[in-house]
């Protein structure tokens, strides 16, 4: 048993935290200094077990892009599942879509695959989106995408991955995460540089980007390993690596290089899809045409679903069973994807978020006047930022980052802000639901500014 985090004035939450330490290991969660106990959620808000209201600046780790429990989405989801509004409890069962249909086909799956492909192809850069390989989590979808890249040509097993990216904790997804200094590195994986210095702060957004060092690095690897290189994987922006958002020219260089040398280009936008970068899909924001795009998180708005989508000739490299698992393409997930697509098609969520995005970014930039804040990074007209902390006030960067998360949670007493523990030990990610209103953006940034003043 490990000690439970406790907060003054939270009797119900403290009791629950204490109980949990006796039945779950701490490894189930990443460290967050608050360990908020969330009793209910709606829109951009959580309510704690003790009745405090928190602005959710995590979206459940970039999942609830449409907000928590949106009425229209929930109604559509129930309709796609065929659930009656008021079940007849005198009957033991009711007829509806099955919750699992392993090795079978359901109408909702066919509809979801067709609709998702139509949406992807309609977006600029989606011309290669031909088939959907469903998965139950982002890392699982990454694993399947890499299997496809390897199966395309068994004589080309090598994978290039951008250094300090995050793609998952299991198998090949873990092998392409981090850097070559990590233990037990897969020998098939070689890492390439990501332009972190060039995009360390929003102030660098419009600076001229020099692609030459990155081109030289790619060409050097090609000279060394030649046709053994078969796949390249990257993220639109480094999410878990500290929220680094590159110049478009960098990702476009990778895209061109892959096309020139017949290397499968995989874009992992599990964190970035469905509006985070200011477009429905990040490949449109960055002017890319990937061979395979990996989707997740916001794809199901809370229901765990992911997918690798791309060229049919690549996916046909896998035979029966080589991309299957228990939960992939189950009706619960497919119904969630359909409800999410409906919401984005029914109203212009992305256009509506632009003004709240500007309000939040302006508020975050004010934090740079604080000694503890080193930089602010984020997507222009998007809804994801990283606030980097540094040593100041007798505390390390990591301590300042954790203190900021804790002060935001404490907020003004009744209201606070929910944030996760720091990325890369010193970067706090800000990613509220895309549906946050202008008034909510103003109110939350006022709480955040007062919290920062207490550091």
N, C-alpha and C positions, 0 to 999 in steps of 0.2 A: 504494500500500500504506500502511496506517495502523498505528501502533504497537499491539501486543497488550498487554492487561492481563495481568500476571503475578503469581503469589502464591508466597511461600516455601513449600517443602515439597510442591509439586505438580508434579513433573517431567512426568508424563504429560499432565496438563491444560495445562500451559504449552506443551508441544510442540504440542498440538492447537490451542490458541488462536493460536499463531504461524502454524501452517499455514493456518488459516482466513483470516487477514488477507491471504494471498496469492491467495485464490480467491473471496472474497466482499467486497462493500463494507460499510462500517460502517452504512450506511443501512438494512440489512436488519433491524437490531435497534434498539430504544430503549435509551438508556444505562442500564446497571445496573453499579455499581462492582465487582461480583463476577465477572460473566461466567462463572458456574458451568458446568463441563463435566460433564454428567449422563450416566452410563453405563447406569444401570438405575433402575427405580422400582417400588415396590410399596406399596399402601395410602397412608399419609401421608408416605412417605419417598422421597427420592432417594439414590442412591449415586454419588459422583463417580468420575471415571476413576482417582483415586488411593485410592479405598476409603473416603473419609469419608462419614458418614451425615448427611443433612440433613432436618430436618422441612420439608416443603413448605408454606410459608405463602402460596403463590400459587395453588395448584391449577391450574397452567398457565394463568394469567390467568383464573381463575374458570371453568375448564372441567371439571376432574376432580372434580365434586362427590361422586361415589361412590368416590373414591380412584383410585389408579393401578393398572391391570391387575387389577381385581377378578375373582376366579375365576368367580363365578356370572354376572356380566355378560358376560365373555368367552365362556363356554360358550353362553349364550343368543344372543350375537351370531353365533357360528359356526353355530349351529343355524338361525337365520333366513337366513343366507347359503347354507345347505345344504352347508357344507364338511365333508368326511369327516375323522374324527379322525386316520386314518392313510391318506393318499392312496397309491394304487398307482402307484409311480414307474416301473413298466414301461409305463404308459400315458401318452401325451403330454398328455392332457386328462382332466378329470373333469366330469361334469354337475353344475351348481350354479346358483344365481342369478347372472345376469350382473353384472359389476362396473360396467357402464354400459349404459344402455338409452335413449339420447336419442330423443325423439319416439315412444317406445313406452311401454307400461304393463306393470308387473310386479306380481304378487300382493303382494310385500312392500311396495310403495308404497301400494297400496290399503289394506292392513292398517294401515300406519303412519298414514295420513291419518285413517282411521276412529278408531283408538285415541287419537290425539292430540286430535282433536275431542271425543271422549267425556270424556277427562281434563279438558280445558279447560272444558267445559260443566258438569261436575260440581263445579268449584270455584266458590265464591261470586264473582259478578261476571262469569262467563263466558257469560252468556246470548246474547251476540252473536257467539259463535265458531261460524261456519257453514262456512267453506272455508279450505283451506290452500294458500298460495302458497310453495312450497319455494324455498330458496336455498342457496348453498354457504358463505356467510359472513354474519356479522351486518350488516356495512355494506351488503352486497348486498341483504339482506332489507329493510333500512331504505329503500334506494333503491326497491325494488319497492313498499313501502307508500306512499311519497310519490308514486310514479307513479299509484297507485290513487287517492289523494286528489286529485290534479290531474285525472285522467281523469273523475272523477265529474261535474265541472262545469267546462268549460274557461273559463268566464267568471269563475272564482274561483281564480286562480292563486297567491294569496298564502298563505304558510306562516308561522305563528307558532312559534317555538322558544324553549325556556328557555335563557337565557344561561349560558355556560360548560359546557354539556352536551357529551357526546361521542357521536357517532352513526356516525362513519366518516371515511375519508380520501379518498373518491372521489365525484365528481358531487354530486348533491343531498344525499347523506349527509354530505359534507364541508360543504356550504353551510349546513346547520342545526347545525353544530358550532362551538363557541367563542362569539364575540360579533361585534358589528357593527364592532369595531375591526380585525378581521382583514382582510388584503388580499384584493382580488378577490371581494368579497362579492356573492352573487347578489341582485339587486334585489327578487326575489320574497319574500325572507325578512326578517322583522322579529323582533327578539328581545324577550322579556319577562323580567321579574325572577324569580329563584329565591330563596327565603328563606334565604340562606346565613348571615346574621347570627343569625337566630333558631334555627338548628340547628348552631351552630359547635361545640358540645360536648355530650356526653351529659347533662351537668347541665341542659341546656335542654329535655330531652325532655318533661317534664310542664308546662312553662311555657305560659301561655295564648297562643294564636296569634291575631293580629289580621289577618283577611283583607282589610280595607278597602283598603289601598294597592294590593293586587294586583287586586282587583275594579275599582278606579278605573283602573288601567293598561289592563286589558283593555277596559273600556268606552270609554276614550279612543281606543284603536286601532280599535275598532268604529265610533266616530263619525267617525274620519278616513278609514277605508278601506271601511267597510260590507260589502257582499256580495262584495267582492273577496277577502275572507278565506275560504279554503276548508278549511284543514287546520291543526291544532295538534299538535306533537310534543313529548314530554317523556320523561324517565326517572323511574322511581320514586324513585331517589336519584341525585345527581350522582356518577358513578363516576370517570371520568377527570378530572373537574373538581375532585377533592379529597375524595371520599367525604363528601358532605353529605346527610344523611338527614332529610327535611322532616317537619313535622307533617302528619298525614293530611288536615287541613282544607284545606291548600293544594292538594293534588292533587284533592281532591273539588271544590274551587271550579273548577278548570280543567275537570273532567269536566262539571259542571253548566252552565258557561258554553257549552261546545261543544254540548251537547244543546239548550240554549235557542236558540242561534243557528244550528243546523244546520251546525256545523263538524265535520269528521272528526277524532276524537280518537285519536291514535296513541300508544300506550304502548310505549316501547322498553325492554323488560326483558331484553335480550340478556345483560347481566351478572347480572341479578337473579333469573332464573327457576330453577326446580327447587331451591327450598329456601333460597336465600341470605337472604331476608327473613323466614324463619320460617314461610312457607307455600309450597306447591308453586309457586304463581304470585304475583307481587308485587301484581297487581291485587286479589287477595283480602286481602292484608295491609293494603292502603291503602283498601279499600272502594270500588273503582272498577269501572266497566263500560265498558271501552274499545270503540271501533268496530273498531280493529285493534290487536292486540298482536304485538310482534316478539320472537321467541325465538331463542336461539342458545347458544353456549358449552356450558353444562351439559346442553343438550338431547341432545347426542351423546356426552357423557362422554369426549371425546378425539378422536372422529371429526368432521371439520369439516362441520357441518350447521346450517342456520338456517331460519326460516320466518316469514312474515307471515301471521297468521291473523285472520279477522274476518268481517264481514258479506258475504253472498253478493251483495247488490245492488251493493256497492261494487266487489268484484272483477270483477263482470260488466261493469264499465266498460272493462276491457281486453279486446281481441280476441285471436285466435290469434297466438301468437308475441310478443306485447307484454310478457309476463312470463317468457319462456323463456330458458334458457341451457344451456351444455353439461352442467353437473354437477347442476343442480337435480333433486331427487327420484330421484337415482341409488340403486340398491339398497344400496350400502355405507352410505350415510347413513340410509336408512330402517330398515335392520336395527339400526343403532345407536340410533335413537329408540325402537324397539320394546324393545330390551334395557334401555334406561334406564327406560322406563315400567314394565316388568316388575319391576325392582328396587324402585322406589318403591311399587309395589302389593304386592309380596311381603312387605315389612317396613316398619315405620314409621321410616324414616330420619330424618324431621324431628323426631319426638318424642324419639328417641334422642340427637339432637345438642343438645338444650336444656341439659343439665347441662354438657357440655364448653364450650358457648357461654358459660355463666355463669362458668366457671373462667377462660376466656381473657379475657373482658371485665374481670373483677376484676383479673387480672394487668396488663392494659393500663392500667387506671385508676391502678395504683400508679406508672406511669411519670410521671404528672403531678406527682409530687414532684420530678422532675428539672428543673433549670433550662432544659434544652434543649427540653423538651416543652411545647407551648402548649395543646394540646387533644386529646381523643380522641372520635371520633364512630363511630356504628355502629347496626346494626339490633338492636332489642331481641329477644332469643331467636333471633337470626339467626346468620349466620356470615360477616360482613364488617364490617371496621372501617377507619378511617383514623386514623393517629397524626400530628398536625401538629406540626412542629418550628418553633423560633424562634431568633433570634440569641442566642447565649450562649457563654460560654467562649472568646471571641475568634474564634468561627466564625459564619458566616451561617446562616440557617435551612436553606438548601439544603445547605450543607456538613455541618451536624449530621445532616440526614436521610440523606445518603449515608454518613456515618460510622457511623450506626446500622445501616444495611443491611450494611455491611462487617463490623462487630463481631458481628452476629448470624451471619453466614456463618462467621466464624472460630470462634465458639462456644467450646466447651470442648476443642477439639482434634479428637477423634474425631467428636464430634457438633456440628452447627450448625443454623442455620435459614436456609432459602432465601427471600429476599424480592426483589421487583423494585425498580427505581429509583424515586425519588419521583414522585408525581403532583403536577402544578402546582408542581414544583420543591421542595416542602417537606413533602409528605404521603406517608407510607409506608402502603400498604394491607396489611392482615392478612386473609387469606382461605384458611384451610386447607380440605381436604376436609371435607364434612359428616360423614364417617364417623370422624373423629378420636375416640379414646376418651377417657374421663376421665383415665386414667393418662397417656396421651400428651399431653393438654392440660396436666396438672400438670408433667410433665417438660420440655416445650417452653417453658413460661412461666418455669421456673427458669433455663433457658439464656438466654432473652430478658432477664430481669432482670439477670443477671450481665453480659450484653453491654452493657446500658444503663449499668451502673455504671462501665464503662470509658470512657464518652464524656468 
